[in-house]
Amino acid sequence: MHHKFYLGHVIDCLKAIKSDTVQTVVTSPPYFGLRDYGLPPTEWPEITYSPMAGVPSITIPSMVCCHGLEPDPLSFISHEV
């Protein structure tokens, strides 16, 4: 069995991994509105998702911010999806 560890921003690390080669990714996302880790902001694209089964989809506009410092909880959750 082969193991490889990546250290860095999860979005950047996932881009470096070949498709269909990973079964599990473990990361530790920040808590909403709790801390500023001093990282540069991320450019988040617009995303549409359903917050819960049976709930209508919502669209979160594109934004630039650090994860965990979004303007509202729904935006934070959308960046977790």
N, C-alpha and C positions, 0 to 999 in steps of 0.2 A: 504494500500500500504506500502511496506517495502523498506526502503532506507538504504544503507550501503556505507560508504565512505572509500576508501583505500588511504593511503598516502605512496608514495614510487616510485620507478622506475616502469614505466608502464609495462615493460616486466615481472618483478617479480610479480606485483600485478595481472596481467591477468592470470598468472599461478595458482594463488591461488583461482580463481573463477571457479566454476563448469560450464562445457560446457552447452550451450543452456539456460543460466539463465540471460544473460545480453542483454539489448537492445541498450545501449549507453555507450560509454566510452569518457570522456572529459579529454584531456591532453594538455599540453602546450609544444610542442617540441622546442628545441633551434633553433636559426637561423643558417644557414650554415656559418661556418667560422667566426662568430661574437664574441662568448664568450667561455671562458673555465670556466665551473661551478665547477671545482675542483673535479669532480666525478671520480671514478675508471673507466678505459676503459671497454667497452662491447665487448664480443666475438661475432661477427656477422657471421652467416653462409653464404655460397655462396647463391646467390639469382638470379633468372631469372625473369624478368618482362618486361612488355611493358610500356614505359614511357607515351604513349598516344595511344588512339584508332587509329588503322591503321598504327602504327609505328612498325617495327620489334622488337621483344624481344631482350633484352640485358642481359648478365650475368655479375654480379658483383662478384668478388672473395671474399672468406671469408677474414675477417680482424679483427684486434683488435684496437679499437679507441673509443673515446667518441663521442656520437651522436652530430653532429654539427661540428665536427672536422675531417670529412672524407677528403680524398685527392682530391675529385672532386664532383661537384654537382650531377652527376648521382648516385654516391655511397650514398650521403646524401638522395636523393629521395628514393633509394631502401630500406633504413632503415625506411622510413615513410610508406611503403606499408604494 
